[in-house]
Amino acid sequence: KVRAMKLRWATDVHLDHLTDRAAREFCRMLVADLSEGDAVVVTGDISNSRQLAQHLRDLATACDGAGCRGYFVLGNHDYYGSSVHDVGVTAVEACGDRLRWLDVAGPVTLATAPLVNIRHAAAALVGVGGWADARVGNPSTPLLMNDFRLIDDLADEMSPGAIIQWRNGADRTALHAKLRALADDDAAHLRRQIGAAVATGAALVIAATHVPPWPCAAMHEGKPSSPDFTPYFVSTATGDVLIEAAGAHPDVKFLVLCGHSHGAGDTLISPNLRVRTGPAEYGSPGVAATFDVSVDLGGDNSGDAARVVVRDDA
């Protein structure tokens, strides 16, 4: 094997629930013992729109100090108090050499081996935030998300009096159409990213996303969320893209990292498609997992025997 690179994963860190000092300390802790060639990925709900730029700068500074690279996708909370467009601008402006937003970074090569056929020895990281699209579960759920008041794009689609009338059958047609449009756009972008990753020869594609792609991954308190929660906790559009990709490329392994539901989960969707859901607790962010990603040369450096090895080091 060549030297393993570490990929550290965190999700739903909600740094806006911490003091400025505690947020900086968490970022430093997150990259502790990482070095050149290693990376950290955060799968959304980093902060809120007002504090996101500062918290991304804190993460970039920590990555620069450690010598590692940082990657992230955005979650629904990151848009609170603003719009999808404006928060996207914030994310782009906060990026630099050490920190990249996966939505615009394209496939990132994590591990390769020299002198080895790259098609048999590469791991790629892709990602989009994803949006829950109200395509599964109870479409008239009594669950009212703060997203619908605090994210401009969604608040604009709420019918008059919807918040007051929510439990009595408020019209959700426009709201759900907007959620599905956002989800479908992200899913289409993920499909392009995966296609590009596979075209470069990735034997492993790690897909970072915020919203769980399937109901079985929307874990909370040790079990999948109920049908009243899944409309706003599952991105069916993203799930369909991932299942399609895994079926079209049976020789490629897919590992999905997601969050949003704050419960830990690990589910095998198909023989080459696995999803991990990260745990989270407001005010107490932590590491969801640290993966060792290496290339096994098979002893002869021929390429045909090489494979990507991923081990959960947590």
C-alpha positions in Angstrom: 0.0 0.0 0.0 1.0 3.6 -0.5 0.6 5.9 2.5 -3.0 6.1 3.6 -4.5 9.6 3.6 -7.0 10.4 6.4 -10.4 11.8 5.5 -12.1 13.2 8.6 -15.8 13.7 8.5 -18.1 16.0 10.6 -21.7 17.0 10.0 -24.3 19.4 11.5 -21.7 21.2 13.6 -23.9 24.3 14.1 -21.1 26.5 15.0 -23.5 29.4 15.5 -24.5 27.7 18.8 -21.0 28.2 20.1 -19.0 31.2 21.2 -16.5 32.6 18.7 -13.7 31.2 20.7 -15.3 27.7 21.0 -16.0 27.7 17.2 -12.3 28.3 16.5 -11.3 25.7 19.0 -13.6 23.1 17.4 -12.1 23.8 13.9 -8.6 23.3 15.3 -9.7 20.1 17.0 -11.3 18.9 13.8 -8.0 18.9 11.9 -5.8 17.8 14.8 -3.3 15.2 13.7 -4.1 15.8 10.0 -1.3 16.9 7.7 -0.4 17.4 4.1 -2.3 15.0 1.9 -5.1 14.6 4.5 -8.6 16.2 4.3 -11.6 17.1 6.3 -15.2 17.2 4.9 -18.2 18.8 6.6 -21.6 17.7 5.3 -23.7 20.8 6.0 -25.3 22.9 8.7 -22.1 24.6 9.5 -23.7 27.8 10.7 -26.3 30.4 9.6 -26.1 32.9 6.8 -25.0 35.8 9.1 -22.1 33.8 10.6 -21.2 31.4 7.8 -18.4 33.5 6.3 -16.6 33.8 9.6 -17.0 30.1 10.4 -15.7 29.1 7.0 -12.7 31.3 7.5 -12.1 29.7 10.9 -12.2 26.3 9.2 -9.9 27.5 6.4 -7.4 28.9 9.0 -7.4 25.6 10.8 -6.8 23.6 7.6 -4.0 26.0 6.7 -2.4 25.5 10.1 -2.5 21.8 9.8 -1.5 21.7 6.2 -4.6 19.6 5.2 -7.4 20.5 2.9 -11.0 21.2 3.8 -14.2 20.5 1.8 -17.8 21.2 2.6 -21.4 21.2 1.4 -24.1 23.4 2.7 -27.2 22.4 4.8 -30.6 24.0 5.2 -29.5 25.9 8.4 -26.7 27.6 6.5 -29.3 29.5 4.5 -31.2 30.7 7.5 -31.8 34.5 7.2 -30.9 34.7 3.6 -31.4 33.2 0.1 -29.9 30.3 -1.8 -28.1 32.6 -4.2 -26.7 35.0 -1.6 -25.4 32.2 0.7 -23.9 30.5 -2.4 -21.9 33.7 -3.0 -20.8 33.7 0.6 -19.5 30.1 0.2 -17.6 30.9 -3.0 -16.0 34.0 -1.5 -14.9 32.1 1.6 -13.0 29.5 -0.3 -9.3 29.4 -1.0 -6.4 27.1 -1.6 -7.1 25.1 1.6 -11.0 25.2 1.6 -13.3 24.2 -1.2 -17.1 24.1 -1.6 -17.8 20.7 -3.2 -20.7 22.1 -5.3 -18.2 24.1 -7.4 -15.0 22.1 -6.8 -15.9 19.2 -9.1 -14.5 15.7 -8.4 -11.5 15.9 -6.0 -9.0 13.1 -6.2 -8.2 11.8 -2.7 -5.8 8.9 -3.2 -3.9 7.5 -6.1 -0.7 5.4 -6.4 2.1 6.3 -8.8 2.9 3.8 -11.6 -0.5 2.2 -11.2 -3.4 2.3 -13.7 -5.5 5.1 -12.2 -8.7 3.3 -13.2 -7.9 0.7 -10.5 -6.4 2.9 -7.9 -8.2 6.2 -7.3 -10.7 7.6 -4.8 -12.7 10.7 -5.6 -14.8 13.1 -3.5 -17.9 14.7 -4.9 -20.8 16.5 -3.2 -23.8 18.7 -3.2 -26.0 19.9 -0.3 -29.2 18.3 -1.6 -32.7 19.4 -0.6 -35.5 17.4 1.0 -38.1 17.1 -1.7 -41.3 15.9 -0.1 -41.6 12.9 -2.4 -41.8 10.3 0.4 -43.7 10.1 3.6 -46.8 12.0 4.7 -47.3 15.0 2.3 -49.6 16.6 4.9 -47.3 16.1 7.8 -47.9 18.3 10.9 -44.1 19.0 10.9 -43.5 22.6 10.2 -39.8 23.4 9.4 -38.2 26.6 10.4 -36.8 26.5 6.8 -40.1 27.7 5.5 -39.9 30.9 7.5 -36.1 31.5 7.5 -35.0 30.7 4.0 -36.1 33.4 1.6 -36.7 31.1 -1.4 -39.0 28.9 0.6 -40.7 31.6 2.6 -41.7 33.2 -0.7 -43.5 30.1 -1.7 -45.6 29.7 1.5 -49.3 30.3 0.8 -51.0 33.2 2.8 -51.6 32.1 6.4 -49.9 28.8 5.8 -48.0 28.9 9.1 -51.3 29.4 11.1 -53.2 26.9 9.0 -50.4 24.4 8.7 -52.1 21.6 10.7 -55.4 22.3 9.1 -54.3 21.6 5.5 -52.4 24.7 4.3 -51.7 24.6 0.5 -48.2 23.3 0.1 -48.2 23.0 -3.7 -45.8 25.9 -4.4 -43.6 25.1 -1.5 -43.2 21.5 -2.5 -42.6 22.5 -6.1 -39.8 24.8 -5.0 -38.2 22.1 -2.8 -38.3 19.6 -5.7 -36.8 22.1 -8.1 -33.9 22.8 -5.8 -33.5 19.0 -5.1 -33.6 18.2 -8.8 -31.0 20.8 -9.6 -28.6 19.5 -7.0 -29.2 15.9 -8.1 -28.5 16.8 -11.7 -25.2 18.4 -10.6 -24.3 15.4 -8.6 -24.9 13.1 -11.6 -22.4 15.2 -13.6 -19.9 15.1 -10.8 -20.1 11.4 -10.5 -19.8 10.9 -14.2 -16.7 13.0 -14.3 -15.2 11.1 -11.3 -15.9 7.7 -13.0 -14.5 9.0 -16.3 -11.1 9.8 -14.5 -11.0 6.2 -13.3 -12.2 6.4 -9.7 -12.6 3.0 -8.1 -14.2 4.6 -5.1 -16.5 7.7 -5.2 -17.3 9.3 -1.8 -20.4 11.5 -2.1 -20.9 14.1 0.5 -24.4 15.5 0.9 -26.5 17.0 3.7 -29.9 15.5 3.4 -30.2 11.7 3.6 -30.9 10.2 0.1 -33.2 7.4 1.4 -35.7 7.0 4.4 -33.5 4.3 5.8 -30.7 6.8 6.2 -32.8 9.5 7.9 -31.8 8.2 11.3 -32.8 9.8 14.6 -32.4 8.3 18.1 -31.4 4.9 16.7 -34.2 4.4 14.1 -35.3 5.8 10.7 -37.5 8.9 10.9 -41.3 8.5 10.8 -43.4 9.3 7.7 -44.2 12.7 9.3 -40.5 13.6 9.1 -39.3 12.0 5.9 -40.9 14.6 3.5 -38.5 17.1 4.8 -35.6 14.8 5.8 -35.1 12.8 2.6 -33.8 13.8 -0.9 -35.3 11.3 -3.2 -33.8 13.0 -6.2 -30.3 12.5 -4.8 -31.0 8.9 -3.9 -32.2 8.1 -7.4 -29.0 9.5 -8.9 -26.8 7.5 -6.5 -28.7 4.2 -7.2 -28.5 4.9 -10.9 -24.8 5.4 -10.7 -24.1 2.4 -8.6 -26.1 0.2 -11.0 -24.4 1.6 -14.0 -20.9 1.1 -12.5 -20.9 -2.1 -10.5 -17.1 -2.1 -10.4 -17.1 1.3 -8.6 -17.8 1.5 -4.9 -19.9 4.4 -3.6 -19.8 5.7 0.0 -22.3 8.4 0.8 -21.8 10.6 3.8 -24.8 12.6 5.0 -26.4 14.3 8.1 -29.4 16.5 8.7 -31.4 14.0 10.9 -28.8 14.1 13.8 -28.8 10.3 14.2 -26.0 7.8 13.4 -26.6 5.2 10.8 -24.8 2.8 8.5 -26.7 1.1 5.7 -25.8 -1.0 2.7 -28.2 0.1 -0.1 -26.7 -2.3 -2.7 -23.5 -4.4 -2.9 -21.4 -1.3 -4.0 -23.5 1.5 -2.4 -23.2 2.3 1.3 -24.6 5.3 3.2 -23.3 6.7 6.6 -25.4 9.2 8.5 -23.6 11.3 11.0 -24.7 12.0 14.6 -25.0 15.5 15.8 -26.0 17.5 18.9 -26.6 21.2 19.1 -23.8 23.0 21.1 -21.6 19.9 21.1 -20.1 19.3 17.7 -17.8 16.3 17.1 -16.2 14.1 14.6 -18.5 11.6 12.9 -15.7 9.4 11.6 -12.1 9.4 10.3 -11.4 7.2 7.3 -8.1 5.8 6.2 -8.1 5.8 2.4 -5.2 4.0 0.7 -4.3 2.1 -2.5 -3.5 -1.6 -2.3 -1.0 -2.4 -5.0 -1.6 -6.1 -4.7 2.1 -6.8 -4.3 3.2 -6.4 -7.9 2.4 -2.8 -8.8 0.8 -4.0 -12.0 -2.4 -1.9 -11.8 -4.8 -4.8 -12.4 -4.5 -5.9 -8.8 -4.7 -2.4 -7.3 -7.7 -1.4 -5.4 -8.8 1.4 -3.1 -9.1 0.5 0.6 -11.2 2.5 3.0 -11.0 1.8 6.8 -13.1 3.6 9.4 -10.5 4.7 11.9 -13.0 6.2 14.4 
